Amino acid sequence: MKKFTAILTVFVMLFTFAACKDNGKDEGMTNPYVTDVNGEAVTDEQGEDITLVNEESTTQAVTDAEDTTAATEITVPSEDPSTWTKEQIVEFYKNAAINSKTKVNSLEYKNLEEMVVNDGDGILGTFVEWATPFLVKALKDSQVEFGGITGGYENLVPEDVQSAKAYKSGESIVVEMTMKEQTDGIHGDRFSGTVGHAISVVGDISSVEEALAKWFDIDFENGKVSLRYTKPVLKVKINKDGVIEKGTWSYTIKIDVSNLKIAAVRLPIEVMIDSAYGSVEYVITVGGGL
């Protein structure tokens, strides 16, 4: 029963992978062990803890001394930001994001809103329904702080933006943008696409398969995993020095999984995910949010 619970836990980890990523440039994971819903390490048949990666996390903070990128000069198109075009607003935001890279810290929050597997029926459906409260708490407790501004903003273009506006707030300028929604499969790129440019996305989920290949075979080729990024918005306050002093970036990930088989490599155990869906709220703030 313990081994069967372990393989179900692997699916839960896969399903919530979108909510457990680190937003730093380095993809190190803070907890390299596969754990069950009680937080205990899952072991293989030799009694050894199953690890997700073989090397230590190499997440590195960016400091002023390490960063050699020159500050970008902020050009204000006109005194009245409400008259700016979408192109002008995007360029103004990009330059502010670049200038803020070594001057601010961001805080990442996640919230599991929903998770349903096989309509809640069967052993797997029942297990996931039971595990959901533990996952909700784990995500709420797993805030991540990182240096700089999120997203692949260097490649942000007006075509990524659904709507944009800017306006004065004292001596600062507030920028609000709604991005066009984005849908990825298992081979996404964290800083590509309409949402990836502005906020960042999950990235390549197949890396989970590589990390777990010694113990589990995840049949991505015949299964289907879809991540849809909905309600992607950002709102930031940029001070007179061209630095983002407050801001909020957010979206909701709609996750759909179907026909996905997970099998143990050394044991005659496999689980078929006929259908699963859920949603994760993803929020990043600077300066307490805006």
C-alpha positions as CSV (number, residue, x, y, z in Angstrom):
1,M,0.0,0.0,0.0
2,K,2.9,2.3,0.8
3,K,4.3,1.8,-2.7
4,F,0.9,2.5,-4.3
5,T,0.6,5.7,-2.2
6,A,4.0,6.7,-3.5
7,I,3.0,6.5,-7.2
8,L,-0.2,8.5,-6.4
9,T,2.0,11.1,-4.7
10,V,4.1,11.4,-7.9
11,F,0.9,12.3,-9.8
12,V,-0.1,14.9,-7.2
13,M,3.4,16.4,-7.5
14,L,3.1,16.5,-11.3
15,F,-0.4,18.0,-11.2
16,T,0.7,20.8,-8.8
17,F,4.1,21.3,-10.5
18,A,2.8,24.6,-12.0
19,A,2.3,25.9,-8.5
20,C,5.6,24.7,-7.0
21,K,8.2,26.3,-9.3
22,D,10.9,28.7,-8.2
23,N,10.8,32.0,-10.1
24,G,14.6,32.5,-9.9
25,K,16.6,32.2,-13.1
26,D,18.2,29.0,-11.8
27,E,15.8,26.1,-11.7
28,G,17.0,24.6,-8.4
29,M,14.3,23.0,-6.2
30,T,14.3,23.9,-2.5
31,N,13.2,20.4,-1.5
32,P,14.8,17.6,-3.6
33,Y,12.8,14.8,-2.0
34,V,9.5,13.2,-3.1
35,T,7.2,13.5,0.0
36,D,3.8,12.1,0.7
37,V,0.9,14.3,1.9
38,N,2.1,14.0,5.5
39,G,5.4,15.5,4.5
40,E,7.3,12.2,4.9
41,A,9.9,11.2,2.3
42,V,8.8,8.5,-0.1
43,T,11.3,5.6,-0.3
44,D,12.2,3.1,-3.0
45,E,12.4,-0.7,-2.5
46,Q,15.8,-0.3,-0.9
47,G,14.4,2.1,1.7
48,E,16.2,5.1,0.3
49,D,14.5,8.5,-0.1
50,I,13.4,9.3,-3.7
51,T,15.1,12.5,-4.8
52,L,13.9,14.8,-7.6
53,V,17.4,15.9,-8.6
54,N,20.9,14.5,-8.1
55,E,22.7,17.8,-7.5
56,E,22.2,20.5,-4.9
57,S,20.1,23.6,-5.8
58,T,22.2,26.3,-7.3
59,T,19.7,29.2,-6.9
60,Q,21.8,32.4,-6.8
61,A,20.7,35.8,-5.7
62,V,21.5,38.7,-8.0
63,T,23.3,41.6,-6.3
64,D,24.3,45.0,-7.4
65,A,28.0,44.0,-7.4
66,E,27.3,41.0,-9.7
67,D,25.1,42.8,-12.2
68,T,27.0,44.7,-14.8
69,T,23.9,45.8,-16.8
70,A,23.8,49.6,-17.2
71,A,20.7,51.4,-16.1
72,T,18.3,52.1,-19.0
73,E,17.4,55.8,-19.4
74,I,13.6,56.3,-18.9
75,T,12.0,58.4,-21.5
76,V,8.7,59.9,-20.6
77,P,6.7,60.3,-23.9
78,S,4.6,63.2,-22.5
79,E,3.6,64.8,-19.1
80,D,0.1,63.2,-19.3
81,P,0.5,59.3,-19.2
82,S,-3.2,58.9,-19.9
83,T,-2.5,60.0,-23.5
84,W,0.3,57.4,-24.1
85,T,-0.2,54.7,-26.7
86,K,0.1,51.0,-26.0
87,E,3.5,51.0,-27.6
88,Q,4.7,53.8,-25.3
89,I,3.3,52.2,-22.2
90,V,5.0,48.8,-23.0
91,E,8.4,50.5,-23.7
92,F,8.1,52.5,-20.5
93,Y,7.3,49.4,-18.4
94,K,10.2,47.4,-20.0
95,N,12.7,50.0,-19.2
96,A,11.5,50.3,-15.6
97,A,11.7,46.5,-15.2
98,I,15.3,46.5,-16.4
99,N,16.2,49.3,-14.0
100,S,14.5,47.5,-11.1
101,K,16.4,44.2,-11.6
102,T,19.0,44.8,-8.8
103,K,16.9,47.2,-6.7
104,V,13.9,45.3,-5.6
105,N,12.8,41.9,-4.3
106,S,9.7,40.0,-5.4
107,L,7.5,37.7,-3.4
108,E,5.6,34.8,-5.0
109,Y,2.4,33.3,-3.6
110,K,0.4,30.3,-4.8
111,N,-3.1,29.0,-4.0
112,L,-4.6,25.7,-5.1
113,E,-8.2,26.6,-5.9
114,E,-9.4,23.3,-7.3
115,M,-8.2,19.8,-8.1
116,V,-10.4,16.9,-9.4
117,V,-9.2,13.6,-10.7
118,N,-11.3,11.0,-12.4
119,D,-14.4,12.8,-11.3
120,G,-13.4,12.1,-7.7
121,D,-14.2,8.4,-8.2
122,G,-12.0,5.4,-7.6
123,I,-8.9,5.0,-5.4
124,L,-7.0,7.8,-7.2
125,G,-9.9,10.3,-7.1
126,T,-10.5,9.6,-3.4
127,F,-6.8,9.9,-2.6
128,V,-6.5,13.3,-4.4
129,E,-9.7,14.6,-2.7
130,W,-8.3,13.6,0.7
131,A,-4.9,15.1,-0.1
132,T,-6.2,18.5,-1.5
133,P,-6.4,20.3,1.9
134,F,-2.8,19.4,2.7
135,L,-1.7,20.7,-0.7
136,V,-3.7,23.9,-0.2
137,K,-1.9,24.5,3.1
138,A,1.5,23.6,1.6
139,L,1.2,26.1,-1.2
140,K,0.1,28.8,1.1
141,D,3.1,28.2,3.3
142,S,5.6,28.1,0.4
143,Q,6.2,31.7,-0.4
144,V,9.3,32.3,-2.5
145,E,11.3,35.5,-2.5
146,F,13.6,36.4,-5.4
147,G,15.6,39.4,-6.7
148,G,14.3,41.6,-9.5
149,I,11.2,41.7,-11.6
150,T,9.4,38.6,-12.9
151,G,9.0,37.7,-16.6
152,G,10.9,37.8,-19.9
153,Y,10.1,41.5,-20.1
154,E,13.1,42.2,-22.5
155,N,11.0,40.5,-25.2
156,L,7.6,42.1,-24.3
157,V,5.9,43.6,-27.3
158,P,2.6,45.5,-27.8
159,E,1.1,42.5,-29.5
160,D,1.3,40.6,-26.2
161,V,-1.0,43.1,-24.6
162,Q,-4.8,43.0,-24.6
163,S,-5.2,46.4,-23.0
164,A,-3.0,49.0,-21.3
165,K,-3.3,52.3,-19.5
166,A,-1.0,54.6,-17.5
167,Y,-1.8,57.5,-15.2
168,K,-0.2,59.8,-12.6
169,S,-0.1,59.0,-8.9
170,G,1.7,61.8,-7.1
171,E,5.2,61.9,-8.6
172,S,4.9,58.3,-9.7
173,I,3.3,56.7,-12.7
174,V,1.0,53.7,-12.5
175,V,0.9,51.2,-15.4
176,E,-1.8,48.6,-15.7
177,M,-1.7,45.9,-18.4
178,T,-3.9,42.9,-19.2
179,M,-2.1,40.3,-21.3
180,K,-3.5,38.0,-23.9
181,E,-4.1,34.5,-22.5
182,Q,-1.6,31.8,-23.3
183,T,-1.9,28.0,-23.5
184,D,1.1,25.6,-23.3
185,G,1.7,21.9,-23.4
186,I,4.4,20.0,-21.6
187,H,7.2,21.7,-23.5
188,G,6.6,25.3,-22.5
189,D,9.3,28.0,-22.1
190,R,9.1,30.0,-18.9
191,F,9.8,33.4,-20.4
192,S,8.1,33.0,-23.8
193,G,4.6,33.8,-25.0
194,T,2.3,36.6,-24.1
195,V,2.1,35.7,-20.4
196,G,5.7,34.5,-20.2
197,H,7.0,37.8,-21.4
198,A,5.1,39.8,-18.8
199,I,4.9,37.4,-15.8
200,S,6.6,34.1,-16.6
201,V,5.0,30.7,-16.9
202,V,5.6,27.1,-15.7
203,G,8.0,26.0,-18.4
204,D,9.0,22.5,-19.5
205,I,6.9,20.0,-17.4
206,S,8.7,17.1,-19.0
207,S,11.7,17.8,-16.8
208,V,9.7,16.0,-14.1
209,E,9.8,12.9,-16.1
210,E,13.6,13.1,-16.5
211,A,14.0,13.7,-12.7
212,L,11.9,10.7,-11.8
213,A,13.0,8.3,-14.6
214,K,14.9,6.0,-12.3
215,W,11.7,5.2,-10.4
216,F,8.7,6.1,-12.5
217,D,7.7,6.1,-16.2
218,I,5.4,8.9,-17.1
219,D,3.8,8.4,-20.6
220,F,3.7,12.0,-21.8
221,E,3.7,11.0,-25.5
222,N,0.3,9.3,-25.3
223,G,-1.2,11.5,-22.6
224,K,-2.2,15.1,-22.7
225,V,-1.3,18.0,-20.4
226,S,-2.6,21.5,-21.0
227,L,-1.8,24.6,-19.0
228,R,-4.0,27.7,-19.8
229,Y,-3.0,31.0,-18.3
230,T,-6.1,33.0,-17.7
231,K,-6.7,36.6,-16.3
232,P,-3.1,37.6,-16.7
233,V,-2.7,41.1,-15.4
234,L,0.0,43.4,-13.9
235,K,-0.2,46.7,-12.1
236,V,2.9,48.6,-11.0
237,K,3.9,52.0,-9.6
238,I,7.1,53.4,-11.1
239,N,8.8,56.2,-9.3
240,K,10.5,59.3,-10.7
241,D,13.8,57.4,-10.9
242,G,12.3,54.8,-13.2
243,V,12.2,52.0,-10.6
244,I,9.2,49.8,-9.8
245,E,8.5,50.5,-6.1
246,K,5.2,48.6,-5.9
247,G,3.5,46.1,-8.1
248,T,1.3,43.0,-8.5
249,W,1.5,40.4,-11.3
250,S,-1.1,37.6,-11.4
251,Y,-2.9,34.9,-13.3
252,T,-4.9,31.7,-12.8
253,I,-3.5,28.5,-14.3
254,K,-6.2,26.1,-15.6
255,I,-4.7,22.6,-15.7
256,D,-6.1,19.8,-17.7
257,V,-4.7,16.2,-17.8
258,S,-6.0,13.2,-19.6
259,N,-5.0,9.7,-20.6
260,L,-1.8,10.0,-18.6
261,K,-0.2,6.7,-17.4
262,I,2.3,6.7,-14.5
263,A,4.0,3.3,-13.9
264,A,6.6,2.2,-11.3
265,V,9.8,1.1,-13.1
266,R,10.7,-1.7,-10.7
267,L,7.3,-2.7,-9.5
268,P,4.1,-4.0,-11.2
269,I,2.2,-0.8,-10.3
270,E,0.6,1.7,-12.6
271,V,-2.0,4.4,-12.5
272,M,-4.1,5.7,-15.4
273,I,-5.3,9.3,-15.1
274,D,-8.4,9.3,-17.3
275,S,-9.1,12.9,-16.7
276,A,-8.0,15.6,-14.2
277,Y,-8.5,19.3,-14.0
278,G,-7.8,22.1,-11.5
279,S,-6.7,25.7,-11.1
280,V,-3.9,27.4,-9.3
281,E,-3.9,31.2,-8.5
282,Y,-0.4,32.7,-9.0
283,V,0.6,36.1,-7.6
284,I,3.8,38.0,-7.4
285,T,4.2,41.2,-5.5
286,V,6.8,43.9,-5.0
287,G,6.7,46.3,-2.1
288,G,3.6,44.7,-0.7
289,G,1.7,44.7,-3.9
290,L,-0.5,47.3,-5.6
